[in-house]
């Protein structure tokens, strides 16, 4: 077998975890896919000289992490509206704030990273990855390589061309900061599969039928609603439901919501009927749950995300 063909076969099993790794580093599914493609191209070109002095997985992580750090050199961190200021309780507040100066977080489709280990699932939760973006890039890399990818301090030191003591120091600082800003275990309640299906079915039906009462039953009292790239966000069941009734609901038949999953969380893809009658991609909702119901809805108003979820931009009129 030619050397490059051998690389393709040997490296293929690592693609999903490398996409998740680059996503944790960058907060963007589009950037993660691009840099993993770059990683495999560089690996394919360099494989003839690869003498397995390190494991192939370690070598690929070195290439991917270097690419991520280079991409982050002159780039601001990605954010969500909840990180920009206080939420609004006024459903009539103007939505036309300036969003041009921010780079927004994106959701990560579960289908791209079918990870089952608890540590890897939790580390792609939307709030956790958003919190990771607050870390300096090299601290972020150390945290992810040690706590998620499970490399040793010595391996990370070699990968980042530093010392184990420097790795351990950076890891300590990163863990301390993440503990301050990331959600705690008791604030995270992920439904079982059957509960998730029921939740998503009820959520989709409430939106599709413009049933405000049914939607209200699903929401926690302190629900948060954010809709990047809109910087304004809403907090509290009353403000959220009044805003949705005013600005998001439509006539029955004009919305279609399709259950999916992102960041290890329930999610839906929303289509809206356009003037020509065709259902058009509108947004991806990522749902955060708590013991009291839906704690947060993050609706990404970015139709280009649908391709990453394997979904078309339009659906026929009779869908």
N, C-alpha and C positions, 0 to 999 in steps of 0.2 A: 504494500500500500504506500503511495506517495506520502511524503512527510506532511504536506499541508492537509491532505485528506485525513490523515491520522489525527491531526490537530482538531479538525472539525468534529470528528467522532468523539475524541476524548474531552473536548471542552464543552460540548453541547449540554451536558447535565448541569452545568453551573450557571446557565443563562438566567434562570429565574431569580436565584439569590443575588446575582450581580445587578439585575435590574432593581431589586429591592434595596441593595446597598447604595447604588447611585441615587435612588429616590430619597433615601434617608439623608444623604449628603446634600442633595440639591433642592428637594421639595417640589420637583417637577417631573411628571411622568414623561413628558416630551423630551426633556433634557436627559433623563435617565436612559431612555431608549436610544437616543443619539450617542451617548457616551459608551453604552454597552456595545453598540455597533462599532464604534471607534476602538474599543478594547479588543474585540474579536479580530478586527482588521490588523491591529498592531500585533496581536498574538499570532495571527496566521503568518504575517511577514517575518516575525522573529522566531518562529518555532523551529526552523532548521538549526538554529544556534542554541536552542534550549537543551541543556544537558541534564535536566531533572536534578539539578543541584538543590532545588526546592520543589515542593509539590506543585503540580499544575494549578491547583486551586489558589495557593499562595501567590504564585506568579501572576495569575489573572487578577487577583485582588490588588496586587501592586500596580499593575497597569491601570486598572479602573480607578483606584484611589488617587493616583498621580493625575489622571485626566480630570477627576472631580476637583482636586485642589487647584489645578491650573484654571479650570473654568470659573472657580470662585474668587480668583485673585482680584478682579476688578468688578465684582458684582455685589450688589446689596442683597441682604437676606430676604427670603420670601416670607410673606406675612398673611394673616387673615384679618378681617375687619375688627374682630374682638381684641386684637393686639394693638389697635391704633388709638383707642380712647374708650370712654364710657358709652354704654348702649343707650338707645333712645327708648322711652316709653310712650312716645307720641307717634301713633300710626299715620298721622298726617304730615310728618316731617318731610322736607324736601329730599329727594333722592339724588339730586344732581351735583353731589359733592365732587371735588377733584380727585380722581383715582389714577391720574396719569403718572404720579411719582412713585408708584409701588409696583413691586413684583409680587404676584399673588401665588399662594400655595395652590397646588393642584391635587386632585385625588388620585390614588393608585388602585387600578382595578385588581380585585383578588385573582382574576383569571391569569394575570401576568406573573403572579408570585404565589403559587399554590403551596404556601408554607404551612406546616402543621404544628411545629414546635411552639409552645406557649411563648417563649421569649421572643421569637421572631414575629409572631402574630401581634403581640402587644407593642412591639417596637415600630410597627407601621401604622398604628392608630393615628388618626389625623392630629389630635391634640399633642401626642408625643412627638411626632415628626416636626410639627410646628414649633414646639419647644426646643427641639434640637437645633433649629435654625438660629437660635439666639447664641449658640456657642461659637467661638472662633473656629475657623475651618479645621485647623489641625486638631484642636480639642475634640471637635465633632468626629473626626476620623478616628482618633484614638478610642473614644467611647464606643463607636459602632464596631470597630475591629475587635475590641476586647470583649464587650458585653453582649454583642449580638452575633458577630461572626466567630467568636470564641477562639481567637488567636491568643497565644501567650504573649506576655510582655516582651520577651526576647524576639518573638516573631514580628510583633508590631514595630519594635525598634529597628529591626533589619528592614522591614518593609518601608518605613518612613525615614530611614537613614538617620536615626538618632540613637539614644541610649535607653536601656530598660528603666533607669531611674527617672529619666525625663518622661517616658511613657506613663509610669506610675503616678508621677506628679500631675500630669495633664489629666489623667483619668480621675484622680481624686477631685480636682477642680470641676471637671465636667459633671461628675456624678452629683456634687454638691449643688451646682447651679440647676441641674435638671430636677433635682428633688424639690427645689423652690418653685418651679414654674410648671412642671408636668402634672397631670392628674394622678391622684393616688389610687391605689387598688380599690379602696372602698367607694370611690366615686365612679367606678367603671362597672357597669352591669351589662354583660353581653348576653342576649337571649339565646336559648338553645335553638336548634334548627327549626323545630315545629313552631316555637314561639316567634321566631324571626319571620317565618312564612306568614303566620297570622298577622303579625304587626304590619308587614309590608302590604299584605292584601287589604287590610283595613285602611292603611294610609293612602294607598292608591285609590281605593273606592271613594274615600272622603274627598280627595281632590277632584277625581273625575266626575263626581256627582255634585260638586260644590256644596257638600254637606258639612257646614261649619260645626254643628253639634257633634258629629261623629269624629271630626278632627280634634276638637277640643278635648274629648274624652281621652285621647292618646297623649296629650301634652302634659309635662310637668309644670307646676306653678311657676317655676323660674326658667322656663324655656328660653333659649337664645336662638335667634334667627339671623344669619348673615348670608350675604349674597355677593361674593366677589365677582366682578370688580367694583361693586358699589361699596364705598367705605363705611356708609351708615349701617348700623345693625340695631336690632331690636331685642329687648329683654322683657320677660314677663308674659304670662299667658294672654292677658287682655290685649296688650299692645300687639303681640304677634298675630293673634286670631283676627283682630280688627284690620291689621295691615293685609293679611292674606285675603280676607273677604273683599277688601277694597281693590287690591292690586294684582292678586295672583289667581283668584278663582275665575272660571269662565263658564259658559253655558255647557251643560252636560253634552258630551260628544265632541267637544272642542279640545279636550285634553286626553292624552294617553300616557299613563305612567307604567313603566316596565321594571319589575324588581331586578336588582342586580346586587353586587357587593363591592365595597371599596374599603381599603385600609383596615380590613378585618372587621368591618362594620356593615350593617344593613344599608342599602342604597337603592335609589330608583333613578331611572332615566326618564326625563319628562319631554314629551312631544306636544307641540301646540299647533292647532290648525291655522294655516295662513289664509290670506285673502283668496287664494286660488283653490282652497279646500284641501290642500295637501298638508299632512301632519309633518311639521318640521322640528328638528332637534332644537331643544331650548336650553335644558340645564340638567346637571347631575346633582341629585340631593344625597348627601351623606348624612346619616342619622346616628346620633349619639344617644344611647339609652341609659337610664338610671333606674333605681328601684321605684321611682315615682312616675315613670313614663318616659316619653321622649324628652331628653334634656337639651338637645341642640339639633338644629337643622342647618346644614351648610349647603346652600344651593349655588353651585358653580355655574354661572351664566356664561358658559364657554362651549358652544357647539362643537368646536374642534376636538373636544375631549371624547366625543362619541366614538371616533375611530379606535382609540385605545381600548374602549369597552367592546369592540367588535360589533358596533351598532351603526346602521345607516343614518345618514343625515336627514332623510325623508322617508315617509311611509305613505302608501297609497291612500286615496281619499276614503276608500271603504274599509280601512283598517279598524 
